[in-house]
């Protein structure tokens, strides 16, 4: 039977609950335990798929096609355990399921209520597919006191009783603010947050206290006294130089020991943290550095590209170099007086990531053109691959009106909406006027690579599987014209219908992929495309 760890947050949002959950899971793994991490999101959207990146940040996609919270990316990067559809639930999905059951008459005429129907659904989700692991970590989104999170808090209160003593632990993440004028850390917000959580029936066993200054022993003892936890279970959490330093930092502060003690488990041997110390050694002692320009649409919020940011860092780890990322708004290159060369010339590599809509598209095409003409390493991901095809069609194939139907009607639809494709269950179909939510090509799909291609040498294989999230595809009717212009279709779906990868063999490094390789990259296992891309950037840096 799995043991459960419930993680809540208090005082303010953005305290790093997801990172703490991922770090704790990594520490438990380092002690030989198996883990799974789940995220409860209180918002009423069914999933984040239709939410603006400025509202929610990145949408993380799992192998089985779930559009989920970006915290699941942290979970995978830190544990290597692939997340599943069953690892992320929202209030919207819970209510959707309950209303569907009510309409079918499944409740036999009973009044449908938050308790027990909603709370039962939450408990069912928490325990689903949990028999194969030692620990299930459940992170509750939002902040204690929010109206939206109340059903989730009530559900974990009930579940702790259901599971029995010794089978669950509650961790509460709070803020201990530093008041500069007084020169003091203040514990009162933490006390009030714990009191509010306890008033809802959940007494935390471990407190993780985010603070800007070291937490003195006196304040630590005060928090323990007023919050009814052992002093050793009050864990300071200071800012770290890198998110990959956090597991070791939490271990030094005693987080994993405190959690095991709360379960009544003797900690035993120390965890093997060698993989994390090796990662930090490469990050803190690089043998050089490169600058990569990311020409994007949502660069005002880096969380919109969270996995991409981390995958570039992983590429640096693989090559023992520091990767400096310059975030560039694609719209800057659409003004009549814009100087693309001045902005892109100093870069060692250029990456155009995924996006939706026409805003910034011409700026991205200009970036592709610059990278191709100046022979700077170029990596196009999803939309970035599509814009590479549009640029190739316009500038090298003579198709001057080449465009995407995503931007409106066009005479030359080099990129068009995909209407059907093969899945493991059969043919999947979409209509132009259909719903937006959950209607893209989502999740892991296989691809077949040309054995003589650049990408097959990078992967070391001709059969790959990568995660997708897109509604439009490159039109194979233009394949011959594009390949005459030097843009080779080096990866296709197994049935040969959908383009997966394009490349320019005569360029130092020019690859476009329809999928999102950043979603599978990990610090201890960098994705081969990012490792190769940064290696090309290192080579370019020596030429500049």
DRENVEX-568215 format. One record per residue (C-alpha): residue number from 1; x, y, z; residue in three letters. Coordinates in steps of 0.5 Angstrom, whole numbers. Each point is the difference from the previous one (the first is absolute). Layout:
BEGIN
TORFI resi    xx    yy    zz resn
TORFI  NUM     X     Y     Z  ALA
...
END
This chain:
BEGIN
TORFI resi    xx    yy    zz resn
TORFI    1     0     0     0  UNK
TORFI    2     3     7    -2  UNK
TORFI    3     1     5     5  UNK
TORFI    4    -3     7    -1  UNK
TORFI    5     3     7     0  UNK
TORFI    6    -4     6     0  UNK
TORFI    7     3     7    -2  UNK
TORFI    8    -4     6     1  UNK
TORFI    9     3     8     0  UNK
TORFI   10    -2     6     4  UNK
TORFI   11     1     7     1  UNK
TORFI   12     1     2    -7  UNK
TORFI   13     1    -4    -7  UNK
TORFI   14     6    -2    -4  UNK
TORFI   15     4    -3     6  UNK
TORFI   16     2    -6    -4  UNK
TORFI   17    -4    -5     2  UNK
TORFI   18     1    -4    -6  UNK
TORFI   19     7     1     0  UNK
TORFI   20     0    -3     7  UNK
TORFI   21    -4    -6    -1  UNK
TORFI   22     5    -1    -6  UNK
TORFI   23     6     0     4  UNK
TORFI   24    -3    -4     6  UNK
TORFI   25    -2    -5    -5  UNK
TORFI   26     7     0    -3  UNK
TORFI   27     3    -1     7  UNK
TORFI   28    -5    -6     2  UNK
TORFI   29     2    -3    -7  UNK
TORFI   30     8     1     2  UNK
TORFI   31    -2    -4     7  UNK
TORFI   32    -3    -6    -5  UNK
TORFI   33    -7     2     0  UNK
TORFI   34    -5     0    -6  UNK
TORFI   35    -4     6     0  UNK
TORFI   36    -6     3    -4  UNK
TORFI   37    -2     8     0  UNK
TORFI   38    -7     3    -1  UNK
TORFI   39    -2     7    -1  UNK
TORFI   40    -7     2     2  UNK
TORFI   41    -2     7    -3  UNK
TORFI   42    -6     3     3  UNK
TORFI   43    -2     5    -7  UNK
TORFI   44    -6    -2    -4  UNK
TORFI   45     3    -1    -6  UNK
TORFI   46     0    -7    -2  UNK
TORFI   47     7     0    -2  UNK
TORFI   48     5     6    -1  UNK
TORFI   49     0    -1    -8  UNK
TORFI   50    -4     6    -2  UNK
TORFI   51     3     4     6  UNK
TORFI   52     5     6    -2  UNK
TORFI   53     7    -1     1  UNK
TORFI   54     0     7     4  UNK
TORFI   55    -6    -3     4  UNK
TORFI   56     3    -7     2  UNK
TORFI   57     7    -1    -3  UNK
TORFI   58     2    -6    -4  UNK
TORFI   59    -5    -6    -2  UNK
TORFI   60     4    -6     2  UNK
TORFI   61    -2    -6    -5  UNK
TORFI   62     1    -7     3  UNK
TORFI   63     1    -6    -5  UNK
TORFI   64    -8    -2     1  UNK
TORFI   65    -2     6    -3  UNK
TORFI   66    -2     4     6  UNK
TORFI   67     1     8     1  UNK
TORFI   68     2     1     7  UNK
TORFI   69     3     5     4  UNK
TORFI   70     8     2     0  UNK
TORFI   71     1    -3     6  UNK
TORFI   72     0    -7    -3  UNK
TORFI   73     6     2    -4  UNK
TORFI   74     4     1     7  UNK
TORFI   75    -3    -7     2  UNK
TORFI   76     3    -3    -6  UNK
TORFI   77     6     4    -1  UNK
TORFI   78     2    -2     8  UNK
TORFI   79    -2    -7     0  UNK
TORFI   80     0    -3    -7  UNK
TORFI   81    -7    -3     1  UNK
TORFI   82    -4     2    -6  UNK
TORFI   83    -7     3     2  UNK
TORFI   84    -7    -2    -2  UNK
TORFI   85    -7     3    -1  UNK
TORFI   86    -1    -3     7  UNK
TORFI   87     5     4     3  UNK
TORFI   88    -4     7    -1  UNK
TORFI   89    -7     2     2  UNK
TORFI   90    -4     6     0  UNK
TORFI   91    -6     3     3  UNK
TORFI   92    -3     0    -7  UNK
TORFI   93     2    -7    -2  UNK
TORFI   94    -3    -2     7  UNK
TORFI   95    -7     4    -1  UNK
TORFI   96     0    -2    -7  UNK
TORFI   97     0    -8     2  UNK
TORFI   98    -5     1     6  UNK
TORFI   99    -5     4    -5  UNK
TORFI  100     1    -5    -5  UNK
TORFI  101    -2    -6     5  UNK
TORFI  102    -6     4     3  UNK
TORFI  103    -3     1    -7  UNK
TORFI  104     1    -7    -1  UNK
TORFI  105    -4    -2     6  UNK
TORFI  106     6    -3     3  UNK
TORFI  107    -2     3     7  UNK
TORFI  108    -7    -3     0  UNK
TORFI  109    -3     7     2  UNK
TORFI  110     4     2     5  UNK
TORFI  111     2     7     2  UNK
TORFI  112     7     1    -3  UNK
TORFI  113     4     4     5  UNK
TORFI  114     8     2     1  UNK
TORFI  115     0    -5     6  UNK
TORFI  116     0    -6    -2  UNK
TORFI  117     0     0    -7  UNK
TORFI  118     5     5    -2  UNK
TORFI  119     5    -2     6  UNK
TORFI  120    -1    -7    -2  UNK
TORFI  121     2     1    -7  UNK
TORFI  122     6     4     2  UNK
TORFI  123     2    -6     5  UNK
TORFI  124    -1    -5    -6  UNK
TORFI  125     4     4    -4  UNK
TORFI  126     6     0     5  UNK
TORFI  127     0    -7     1  UNK
TORFI  128    -1    -2    -7  UNK
TORFI  129     6    -5    -3  UNK
TORFI  130     4     1     7  UNK
TORFI  131     1    -7     1  UNK
TORFI  132     7    -1    -3  UNK
TORFI  133     3     6     3  UNK
TORFI  134     3     1     8  UNK
TORFI  135    -2     7     0  UNK
TORFI  136    -5     4    -3  UNK
TORFI  137     1     8     0  UNK
TORFI  138    -6     4    -1  UNK
TORFI  139     1     8    -1  UNK
TORFI  140    -6     4     1  UNK
TORFI  141     0     6    -4  UNK
TORFI  142    -2     7     2  UNK
TORFI  143     1     3     8  UNK
TORFI  144    -4    -2     6  UNK
TORFI  145    -6     4     1  UNK
TORFI  146    -2     1    -8  UNK
TORFI  147    -7    -2    -1  UNK
TORFI  148     2    -4    -6  UNK
TORFI  149     5    -5     4  UNK
TORFI  150    -5    -2     6  UNK
TORFI  151    -3    -6    -3  UNK
TORFI  152     7    -3    -1  UNK
TORFI  153     2     2     7  UNK
TORFI  154    -6    -4     3  UNK
TORFI  155     1    -6    -5  UNK
TORFI  156     7     0     3  UNK
TORFI  157    -3     0     7  UNK
TORFI  158    -4    -5    -1  UNK
TORFI  159     5    -4    -4  UNK
TORFI  160     5     0     6  UNK
TORFI  161    -5    -3     4  UNK
TORFI  162    -2    -5    -5  UNK
TORFI  163     7    -2    -1  UNK
TORFI  164     2    -1     8  UNK
TORFI  165     5     3     4  UNK
TORFI  166     7    -1    -2  UNK
TORFI  167    -2    -1    -8  UNK
TORFI  168     0     8    -1  UNK
TORFI  169     4     6     1  UNK
TORFI  170    -2     7    -1  UNK
TORFI  171     5     6    -2  UNK
TORFI  172    -2     7     0  UNK
TORFI  173     5     5    -4  UNK
TORFI  174    -1     7     3  UNK
TORFI  175     4     7     0  UNK
TORFI  176     4     3     5  UNK
TORFI  177     1     7    -2  UNK
TORFI  178     6     4     1  UNK
TORFI  179    -2     7     3  UNK
TORFI  180     7     4    -2  UNK
TORFI  181    -2     6     4  UNK
TORFI  182    -1    -4     6  UNK
TORFI  183     6    -5    -2  UNK
TORFI  184    -4    -6     2  UNK
TORFI  185    -4    -6    -3  UNK
TORFI  186    -7     0     2  UNK
TORFI  187    -3    -7     2  UNK
TORFI  188    -7     3     1  UNK
TORFI  189    -3    -1    -7  UNK
TORFI  190     2    -8     0  UNK
TORFI  191    -3     0     7  UNK
TORFI  192    -7     3    -3  UNK
TORFI  193     1    -5    -6  UNK
TORFI  194     1    -6     4  UNK
TORFI  195    -6     2     4  UNK
TORFI  196    -4     1    -6  UNK
TORFI  197     2    -7    -2  UNK
TORFI  198    -2    -3     6  UNK
TORFI  199    -6     3     1  UNK
TORFI  200    -2    -4    -7  UNK
TORFI  201     2    -6     4  UNK
TORFI  202     7    -1    -3  UNK
TORFI  203     6     0     5  UNK
TORFI  204     6     1    -4  UNK
TORFI  205     6    -5     2  UNK
TORFI  206     5     3    -3  UNK
TORFI  207     1     8    -2  UNK
TORFI  208     4     2    -5  UNK
TORFI  209     2     8     1  UNK
TORFI  210     2     4    -6  UNK
TORFI  211     5     6     2  UNK
TORFI  212     5     5    -3  UNK
TORFI  213     4    -1     6  UNK
TORFI  214     2    -6     5  UNK
TORFI  215    -5    -2     5  UNK
TORFI  216     3     1     7  UNK
TORFI  217    -1    -6     5  UNK
TORFI  218    -4     5     4  UNK
TORFI  219    -5     1    -6  UNK
TORFI  220     0    -7    -2  UNK
TORFI  221    -2    -2     8  UNK
TORFI  222    -5     5     0  UNK
TORFI  223    -3    -2    -6  UNK
TORFI  224     0    -7     2  UNK
TORFI  225    -3     2     7  UNK
TORFI  226    -6     4    -3  UNK
TORFI  227    -1    -5    -6  UNK
TORFI  228     0    -7     4  UNK
TORFI  229     6    -3    -4  UNK
TORFI  230     6    -3     2  UNK
TORFI  231     6     5    -1  UNK
TORFI  232     4    -4    -4  UNK
TORFI  233    -7     0    -5  UNK
TORFI  234     1     7    -1  UNK
TORFI  235     4     0    -6  UNK
TORFI  236     3     7    -3  UNK
TORFI  237     0     1    -7  UNK
TORFI  238     5     5    -3  UNK
TORFI  239     0     2    -7  UNK
TORFI  240     5    -4    -4  UNK
TORFI  241     5     2    -5  UNK
TORFI  242    -3    -6    -5  UNK
TORFI  243    -7    -4     1  UNK
TORFI  244     5    -6    -1  UNK
TORFI  245     3     2     7  UNK
TORFI  246    -6     0     3  UNK
TORFI  247     0    -8     2  UNK
TORFI  248     7     0     3  UNK
TORFI  249    -2     7     4  UNK
TORFI  250    -7    -3     2  UNK
TORFI  251     4    -7     3  UNK
TORFI  252     5     5     3  UNK
TORFI  253    -6     3     4  UNK
TORFI  254    -3    -7     2  UNK
TORFI  255    -6     0    -4  UNK
TORFI  256     0    -7    -2  UNK
TORFI  257     2    -2     7  UNK
TORFI  258    -6     4     3  UNK
TORFI  259    -5    -3    -5  UNK
TORFI  260     3    -8     1  UNK
TORFI  261    -1     2     8  UNK
TORFI  262    -7     2    -1  UNK
TORFI  263    -1    -6    -3  UNK
TORFI  264     3    -4     5  UNK
TORFI  265     5    -3    -5  UNK
TORFI  266     8     0     3  UNK
TORFI  267     3     4    -6  UNK
TORFI  268     6    -5     0  UNK
TORFI  269     6     1    -5  UNK
TORFI  270     1     7    -3  UNK
TORFI  271    -3     1    -7  UNK
TORFI  272     5     0    -6  UNK
TORFI  273     0     7    -3  UNK
TORFI  274     6    -1    -4  UNK
TORFI  275    -4     1    -7  UNK
TORFI  276    -2     7     3  UNK
TORFI  277     7     2     3  UNK
TORFI  278     2    -2    -7  UNK
TORFI  279    -5     5    -4  UNK
TORFI  280     1     5     5  UNK
TORFI  281     8    -1    -1  UNK
TORFI  282    -1     1    -8  UNK
TORFI  283    -5     6     1  UNK
TORFI  284     5     4     5  UNK
TORFI  285     6    -2    -3  UNK
TORFI  286    -1     1    -8  UNK
TORFI  287     6    -1    -5  UNK
TORFI  288    -3     6    -4  UNK
TORFI  289    -7     3    -2  UNK
TORFI  290    -4     2    -6  UNK
TORFI  291    -6     4    -1  UNK
TORFI  292    -7    -2    -3  UNK
TORFI  293    -5     4    -3  UNK
TORFI  294    -7    -2     1  UNK
TORFI  295    -5     4    -5  UNK
TORFI  296    -6    -1     3  UNK
TORFI  297    -7     3     1  UNK
TORFI  298    -1    -1     8  UNK
TORFI  299     7     2     2  UNK
TORFI  300    -3     5     5  UNK
TORFI  301    -1    -6     5  UNK
TORFI  302     5    -5     0  UNK
TORFI  303    -4    -5     3  UNK
TORFI  304    -4    -1    -7  UNK
TORFI  305     6    -3    -2  UNK
TORFI  306     2    -4     6  UNK
TORFI  307     2    -6    -3  UNK
TORFI  308     4     3    -5  UNK
TORFI  309     4     4     4  UNK
TORFI  310     2    -6     4  UNK
TORFI  311     1    -4    -6  UNK
TORFI  312     5     5    -2  UNK
TORFI  313     4     0     7  UNK
TORFI  314     0    -8    -1  UNK
TORFI  315     3     1    -7  UNK
TORFI  316     5     4     4  UNK
TORFI  317     1    -5     5  UNK
TORFI  318     2    -5    -5  UNK
TORFI  319     5     4    -3  UNK
TORFI  320     3     3     6  UNK
TORFI  321    -2     7    -2  UNK
TORFI  322    -4     6     3  UNK
TORFI  323    -6     1    -4  UNK
TORFI  324    -2     8     0  UNK
TORFI  325    -7     0    -3  UNK
TORFI  326    -2     7    -4  UNK
TORFI  327    -8     1     0  UNK
TORFI  328    -2     3    -6  UNK
TORFI  329    -7     3    -2  UNK
TORFI  330    -1    -2    -7  UNK
TORFI  331    -4     6    -1  UNK
TORFI  332     6     4     0  UNK
TORFI  333     2    -2    -7  UNK
TORFI  334    -7     1    -3  UNK
TORFI  335     1     8     0  UNK
TORFI  336     3     3    -6  UNK
TORFI  337     6     3     3  UNK
TORFI  338     2    -6     4  UNK
TORFI  339     7    -2    -1  UNK
TORFI  340     0    -8     1  UNK
TORFI  341     7    -1    -1  UNK
TORFI  342     2     5     6  UNK
TORFI  343    -4    -4     4  UNK
TORFI  344     2    -7    -2  UNK
TORFI  345     7     1    -2  UNK
TORFI  346     3    -1     7  UNK
TORFI  347    -4    -7     1  UNK
TORFI  348     4    -7    -1  UNK
TORFI  349    -7    -3    -1  UNK
TORFI  350    -7     2    -2  UNK
TORFI  351    -7    -4     3  UNK
TORFI  352    -7     1    -2  UNK
TORFI  353    -5    -3     4  UNK
TORFI  354    -7    -2     0  UNK
TORFI  355    -6     5     0  UNK
TORFI  356    -7     1    -3  UNK
TORFI  357    -2     5    -4  UNK
TORFI  358     3     5    -5  UNK
TORFI  359     3     5     5  UNK
TORFI  360     7     0    -1  UNK
TORFI  361     0    -5    -6  UNK
TORFI  362     4     5    -5  UNK
TORFI  363     5     1     5  UNK
TORFI  364     1    -7     1  UNK
TORFI  365     1    -1    -7  UNK
TORFI  366     5     6     0  UNK
TORFI  367     4    -4     5  UNK
TORFI  368     0    -6    -4  UNK
TORFI  369     2     3    -6  UNK
TORFI  370     6     3     4  UNK
TORFI  371     2    -6     3  UNK
TORFI  372     0    -4    -7  UNK
TORFI  373     4     6    -3  UNK
TORFI  374     5     1     5  UNK
TORFI  375     1    -7     1  UNK
TORFI  376    -2     0     8  UNK
TORFI  377    -2    -6     3  UNK
TORFI  378    -8     0     0  UNK
TORFI  379    -5    -4     4  UNK
TORFI  380    -8     1    -2  UNK
TORFI  381    -4    -4     5  UNK
TORFI  382    -8    -1    -3  UNK
TORFI  383    -2     7    -2  UNK
TORFI  384     8     1    -1  UNK
TORFI  385     0    -6    -5  UNK
TORFI  386    -6     3    -4  UNK
TORFI  387     3     7    -1  UNK
TORFI  388     6    -3    -2  UNK
TORFI  389    -4    -4    -6  UNK
TORFI  390    -3     7    -1  UNK
TORFI  391     6     4    -1  UNK
TORFI  392     3    -6    -4  UNK
TORFI  393    -6     0    -5  UNK
TORFI  394     0     8     0  UNK
TORFI  395     8     1    -1  UNK
TORFI  396     3    -6    -3  UNK
TORFI  397    -6    -4    -4  UNK
TORFI  398    -3     7    -3  UNK
TORFI  399    -7    -1     3  UNK
TORFI  400     0     7     2  UNK
TORFI  401    -7     0     3  UNK
TORFI  402     1    -6     5  UNK
TORFI  403    -3     0     6  UNK
TORFI  404    -4    -4     6  UNK
TORFI  405    -8    -1     0  UNK
TORFI  406     1     2     7  UNK
TORFI  407     1     7    -2  UNK
TORFI  408    -7     0    -4  UNK
TORFI  409    -1    -2    -8  UNK
TORFI  410     6    -1    -4  UNK
TORFI  411     1    -2    -7  UNK
TORFI  412     6    -4     2  UNK
TORFI  413    -1    -4     6  UNK
TORFI  414     7    -2     2  UNK
TORFI  415    -3    -1     7  UNK
TORFI  416    -7    -2     1  UNK
TORFI  417    -5    -3     5  UNK
TORFI  418     1    -8     1  UNK
TORFI  419    -7    -3    -1  UNK
TORFI  420     2    -7     2  UNK
TORFI  421     5    -4     2  UNK
TORFI  422     2    -7     3  UNK
TORFI  423     0    -2     7  UNK
TORFI  424     0    -7     4  UNK
TORFI  425    -7     0     0  UNK
TORFI  426    -1     2    -7  UNK
TORFI  427    -1     6    -5  UNK
TORFI  428    -1     7     4  UNK
TORFI  429    -4     5    -3  UNK
TORFI  430    -1     8     1  UNK
TORFI  431    -4     5    -3  UNK
TORFI  432     2     7    -1  UNK
TORFI  433    -6     3     4  UNK
TORFI  434     1    -5     6  UNK
TORFI  435     1     1     7  UNK
TORFI  436     7     3     2  UNK
TORFI  437     1    -4     6  UNK
TORFI  438     4    -7     0  UNK
TORFI  439    -1     0    -8  UNK
TORFI  440     7     0    -2  UNK
TORFI  441     5    -5    -2  UNK
TORFI  442     2    -2     7  UNK
TORFI  443     5    -5     4  UNK
TORFI  444     5    -5    -3  UNK
TORFI  445     0    -2    -7  UNK
TORFI  446     6    -4    -4  UNK
TORFI  447     4     3    -5  UNK
TORFI  448     4    -4    -6  UNK
TORFI  449     7     4    -1  UNK
TORFI  450     4     0    -7  UNK
TORFI  451     6    -5     2  UNK
TORFI  452     5     5    -4  UNK
TORFI  453    -3     6     4  UNK
TORFI  454     3     5     5  UNK
TORFI  455    -5    -1     5  UNK
TORFI  456     1    -8     0  UNK
TORFI  457     7     1     1  UNK
TORFI  458    -2     4     6  UNK
TORFI  459    -5    -5     3  UNK
TORFI  460     4    -6    -2  UNK
TORFI  461    -6    -3    -2  UNK
TORFI  462    -5     0    -6  UNK
TORFI  463    -7    -1     4  UNK
TORFI  464    -1     5     5  UNK
TORFI  465    -6     2     5  UNK
TORFI  466    -2     8     2  UNK
TORFI  467    -5     4     3  UNK
TORFI  468    -5     4    -5  UNK
TORFI  469    -4     6     1  UNK
TORFI  470    -3     4    -6  UNK
TORFI  471    -6     0    -5  UNK
TORFI  472     4     2    -6  UNK
TORFI  473     5    -4    -4  UNK
TORFI  474     5     1    -6  UNK
TORFI  475    -4    -1    -7  UNK
TORFI  476     4    -6    -3  UNK
TORFI  477    -3     2    -7  UNK
TORFI  478     6     5     1  UNK
TORFI  479     5    -5     2  UNK
TORFI  480     4     0    -7  UNK
TORFI  481     0     7    -1  UNK
TORFI  482     3     1     7  UNK
TORFI  483     5    -6    -1  UNK
TORFI  484     2     4    -7  UNK
TORFI  485     2     6     5  UNK
TORFI  486     4    -4     4  UNK
TORFI  487    -5    -2     6  UNK
TORFI  488     0    -7     1  UNK
TORFI  489    -6    -4     3  UNK
TORFI  490     4    -5     4  UNK
TORFI  491    -5    -2     5  UNK
TORFI  492    -7    -2    -1  UNK
TORFI  493    -6    -4     3  UNK
TORFI  494     1    -7    -1  UNK
TORFI  495    -6     0    -5  UNK
TORFI  496     4     5    -4  UNK
TORFI  497    -5     5     0  UNK
TORFI  498     2     5     6  UNK
TORFI  499     6     4     0  UNK
TORFI  500     4     0     6  UNK
TORFI  501     7     2    -1  UNK
TORFI  502     3     5    -5  UNK
TORFI  503     8     1    -1  UNK
TORFI  504     5     4    -4  UNK
TORFI  505     6    -5    -1  UNK
TORFI  506     4     6    -4  UNK
TORFI  507    -1     4     7  UNK
TORFI  508     4     0     6  UNK
TORFI  509    -6    -2     4  UNK
TORFI  510    -7     1    -2  UNK
TORFI  511    -5    -4     2  UNK
TORFI  512    -8     1     1  UNK
TORFI  513    -4    -5     4  UNK
TORFI  514    -8     0     0  UNK
TORFI  515     0    -3     7  UNK
TORFI  516     3     3     7  UNK
TORFI  517     6    -4     2  UNK
TORFI  518     1     5     6  UNK
TORFI  519    -6    -4     3  UNK
TORFI  520     5    -6     1  UNK
TORFI  521     6     3     2  UNK
TORFI  522     3    -1     7  UNK
TORFI  523     6     3     3  UNK
TORFI  524     3    -7     1  UNK
TORFI  525    -2    -2    -7  UNK
TORFI  526     0     6    -5  UNK
TORFI  527    -4    -1    -6  UNK
TORFI  528     5    -2    -6  UNK
TORFI  529    -3     6    -4  UNK
TORFI  530     2     5     5  UNK
TORFI  531     7    -3     2  UNK
TORFI  532     1     0    -8  UNK
TORFI  533    -3     7    -1  UNK
TORFI  534     5     3     6  UNK
TORFI  535     6    -4    -3  UNK
TORFI  536    -1     4    -6  UNK
TORFI  537    -1     6     4  UNK
TORFI  538     7    -1     3  UNK
TORFI  539     3    -1    -7  UNK
TORFI  540    -3     6    -2  UNK
TORFI  541     2     4     6  UNK
TORFI  542     7    -2    -2  UNK
TORFI  543    -1     3    -7  UNK
TORFI  544    -3     7     2  UNK
END
